[in-house]
Structures are given as structure tokens and as C-alpha cells.
Amino acid sequence: MSHTFIIIDDNQDDVTKTQAVAERFRNLSYTASASNYDEGVNLILEHQPHLVFLEIDPSDKKSSLSLALINELYRYLPVVPKIIITTSKKDMAYEALKYEVVDYLLKPLDINDFRKAILKFDRAIKSDLPHMEVKNPVATFEVLDKAVVEALDIDTEHETEDEDEHEVSVKTKTVAESPMIVQKQQSLVICIKSYGDYRYIDSNDILYFEADNNSTDIHLNNGEMITAFKTLKHFETVLPEAQFLRIHNSYIINVDQVSRIHTGNTVCYIKNSTTKLPFSKSYKDNVDLIINRIAGGNYLEI
């Protein structure tokens, strides 16, 4: 399937270079280019491409190119094109991720980075299909249940003000207390919310979390992967240690999904799969904790 794209950049040389690199990919078809904010918005509304390459730090400030262009599109389009930022400054990457951009590429464009961005774009396009229902959200955490805040010892005073619109909310519910009934806690539900799209994930369905720069990929037991734009450190802070433990700089694992731990090879295996995750010496205590927790259950060692 061919996907149309538009380039919005105030530098014509950069437009030509971006077009040349993009056209090396058979599934991309060039539509047009624009050099300023108004022209870019009108061009997108007219052609409604699948993908837009956007410069957000123009050399000509009169062009008014910025991330605000993305917000403008939401005023008119039910489905906003996927956006890949192409710019020379890397210090705007975190801000860009809040706008659900597919990727953030630095000029001059590197073909390997560009290829990865297009693969992310393909995945994002497929995730919008009705049978997939996976979104690529801008995610922040907000704990809505006060009891959860106290149980997880979460500090909510340091959340930034701009996290109200995009949030991942964590909720738990319990059976009503009764002298005759043992209180049973349901599994944790994580809600990834973005622009009116709510994605609910049962914590029992999560295999592991994987760091990807300033975002985190959530791997599920059905093979799906959902990207949340929060660091792995943030997840480590808000997730309950009773179920999730960090075993590596790049991984947080669901303790209930561990099928094997090989201390000699320093790897953990995931249930019902061939996936194995490395653990590092700095998180060896957490691995020992996993071993002890499994041994503390309905357990027989032979």
C-alpha cells in the first residue's frame, strides 16, 4: 500500500533532501511541500496525506512553523496524519513527543534513523485499523484512587501542569469490606488516554516494559505492543512492586509472567514464549526477590 506524504519546511534544500530520502521507500508517495504555517495547514487539509514531515525550528521565523500546527489540524480533521519531525535541534524532542509524533529526526537525515522512523509509521498506521485498536499515545500518569496513592507511596506533587490533557490513569477496586468476607483485590488496570482515546490494559496481560529513549514499549501477552511516552523510570516509580520489578536499565518485568531464571546466563524467560530478557548486576537483588516470591507460593522444588 502506498502512503502519501507532505513536507513542511522553510528551507527548500532540506525539502529536496527529505523528498529524496523518502522516495527511496516504495510505500511512500510524495504529494507536495509547503514553506510556512498557513500554507502547510491548507495543504494538509486539501490533500489529507498519511504522513507529514514537519520542521518545528525554522530558520525563517516568519514562517511560524512549530508544533502548534499539529493542534490546528485537530480542529478540522477527524483523523490527523502521522507526523515525523525533521529539525536540527534535539532539545525539542520531549515536547514533540507530547504531540503524538511518530518520530523525531535530526538533520542532516540519517538513512538508518529514517528507515526506523518509517517502520514506526507503518506500525502506527496498522494500529489504527479497526481490528487492532492500538493507539500510539502521549502518556502521563495520574493516580485517581487515593488508596492506590497511599499503597504505592506515589508522590503526585511533582507532576507538571501540562499533564492534565494526556494521562495514564491507574485504578484498583476492591470487594466491599465485610467481617465475613475476605477482601479480594482485582488486578490493576492501566488506562492510556490521549485525545479522547482510552486504552485499558489489565496488568495481568503485560509481559514486560521496555525502554525506548524517552518512551516505553509495553509488551502484552497477545503479541501487541503499545508505546507510552514516559520513561521507564517513571513506570518504575508508579507501578506496584508486588507485581512489577525492574531487572535491567531497559526492562521492567511482570513477576507473574516469569517462567525461568538462569542466573549463570543472567536472563529471565517469559511464560509461553521464546522471549528472554537480560538482567544486570545492579538489579540482582530484584531478581533474587522474584526467586523468593515464586518459592513462597504454591511451590515444589525438585
Helices and strands as residue ranges (DSSP letters): E 3-8, H 12-22, E 28-34, H 37-47, E 51-54, G 61-63, H 68-73, E 82-87, H 93-97, E 103-106, H 111-127, E 141-143, H 146-152, G 161-163, E 167-171, E 189-194, E 197-202, G 203-205, E 206-212, E 215-220, E 225-228, H 232-238, E 244-248, E 251-254, G 255-257, E 258-262, E 267-270, E 276-278, G 281-283, H 284-295
